[in-house]
Amino acid sequence: MQTTISKLAASLASLPTHFKLASGDLIPSIALGLYQSPPNEAVDAIKVALKTGYRHFDTAWVYGNEAALGKAIRESDVPRSEIWVTTKLWNTFHAPADVEPIFNESLKNLGLDYVDLYLMHWPVAHKRGAYGRTDQELSENPYPTWQAMERLVESGKAKNIGVCNFNIRRLEKLMSHPLKVRPAINQVEMHFWNPQPEIVTWGQANDVVIQAWGPLSGSVGRHWLDKALNAPEIKETAEELGMTPGQVIISWHIQRGTVVLPKSVTPSRIIENFQVARLPDAAFERIEQAASAHPRVRLFDPSHSWGLDVFEEGTYQKR
Ligand SMILES: NC(=O)c1ccc[n+]([C@@H]2O[C@H](COP(=O)([O-])OP(=O)(O)OC[C@H]3O[C@@H](n4cnc5c(N)ncnc54)[C@H](OP(=O)(O)O)[C@@H]3O)[C@@H](O)[C@H]2O)c1
């Protein structure tokens, strides 16, 4: 194992460690995802990650572990200025007057005076006090919410802002407004079963960096994750290169030009997932083609329960 790690470490430099955002800021290409990380386990996981070299953490108000992230950062010896912190605006707070107060609550939870990135968690506005009742108008036109987020950038409390789970139509519509701050990021479900090359290409053409959530296909249990780790294209590439299947998948994401957010609370996996390497072109192409060849599977689509067609992709196969 030691040989494998050193072999990989030797080629680490050949995958980008950062991507450049429209603001000019450099975002680390790999983050520790924190969805479904219980706060008590998250603190230790983040400390292991910081020791391993991770400098990017992806949380959200709704994950309930912002305070754990802040605590782990404070208890580490890594300066705040070297760490990239992302958190997200939950659906119930899209009314413009609600944005700054809930953002301040996130800052308080984190114990920080700024975040590096603040994301609109979904293109869906829920009416206050009525979870699940969707405000169709504000969801279809989130520009007023975006303007409230722009004011956070103006105040210096959010260095960058962006969105999650936007399809191209929704993003183009938002960007057709006279924005003061462009969306730096679109964070979307993206993995071997749902590779969305059209969003990757669109992001590159429009200077919006794409982040892959659920990159191991592990958001909804182990079924699709195990299937991905055992897919012949992944498994054989891993065997050929002396990598693990997880490392191959995470490397593939970065090589596509997307920021990757693997989640783990298991120390050995946190360390494993950070050992990425550039795949030979033939292996990369093989995985890229295999990912696009099978019917696409979307692991999480809340359209039905939220009463709004979030992705507008009738041709996709739901899981
Ligand atoms: N914006 C959004 O709407 C949205 C939605 C979902 C997720 N996200 C973000 O994206 C991050 C990642 O997504 P995700 O957590 O849903 O899914 P994921 O990273 O694809 O999968 C996480 C699962 O994979 C397991 N795992 C991690 N590394 C592994 C490895 N090397 N080999 C085998 N299993 C491994 C983890 O187990 P252990 O923890 O037990 O090790 C966990 O069960 C989230 O944490 C969150 O930050 C954003």
The ligand as a Gaussian input file, in Angstrom:
#p B3LYP/6-31G(d) Opt

LIG

0 1
 N      -25.992000      20.490000      -3.220000
 C      -26.676000      19.394000      -2.978000
 O      -27.909000      19.362000      -3.173000
 C      -25.970000      18.188000      -2.459000
 C      -26.664000      16.981000      -2.344000
 C      -25.971000      15.866000      -1.859000
 C      -24.627000      15.975000      -1.519000
 N      -23.981000      17.182000      -1.620000
 C      -22.549000      17.334000      -1.236000
 O      -21.762000      16.344000      -1.901000
 C      -21.094000      15.543000      -0.927000
 C      -20.905000      14.113000      -1.431000
 O      -22.130000      13.510000      -1.746000
 P      -22.749000      12.293000      -0.921000
 O      -22.247000      12.383000       0.475000
 O      -24.202000      12.337000      -1.085000
 O      -22.244000      11.000000      -1.687000
 P      -20.826000      10.324000      -2.047000
 O      -19.690000      11.175000      -1.640000
 O      -20.921000       9.894000      -3.462000
 O      -20.882000       8.997000      -1.177000
 C      -20.712000       8.994000       0.208000
 C      -20.725000       7.529000       0.668000
 O      -19.610000       6.836000       0.112000
 C      -18.878000       6.173000       1.136000
 N      -17.476000       6.248000       0.720000
 C      -16.659000       7.341000       0.712000
 N      -15.467000       7.039000       0.191000
 C      -15.498000       5.738000      -0.156000
 C      -14.553000       4.871000      -0.730000
 N      -13.326000       5.283000      -1.071000
 N      -14.908000       3.568000      -0.949000
 C      -16.145000       3.141000      -0.597000
 N      -17.089000       3.924000      -0.050000
 C      -16.766000       5.217000       0.178000
 C      -19.195000       6.952000       2.414000
 O      -19.119000       6.108000       3.523000
 P      -18.471000       6.540000       4.945000
 O      -18.824000       7.948000       5.251000
 O      -19.139000       5.565000       5.885000
 O      -16.996000       6.310000       4.839000
 C      -20.644000       7.369000       2.158000
 O      -21.520000       6.330000       2.506000
 C      -21.993000      15.654000       0.306000
 O      -21.372000      15.203000       1.482000
 C      -22.330000      17.114000       0.270000
 O      -21.254000      17.881000       0.755000
 C      -24.644000      18.279000      -2.092000

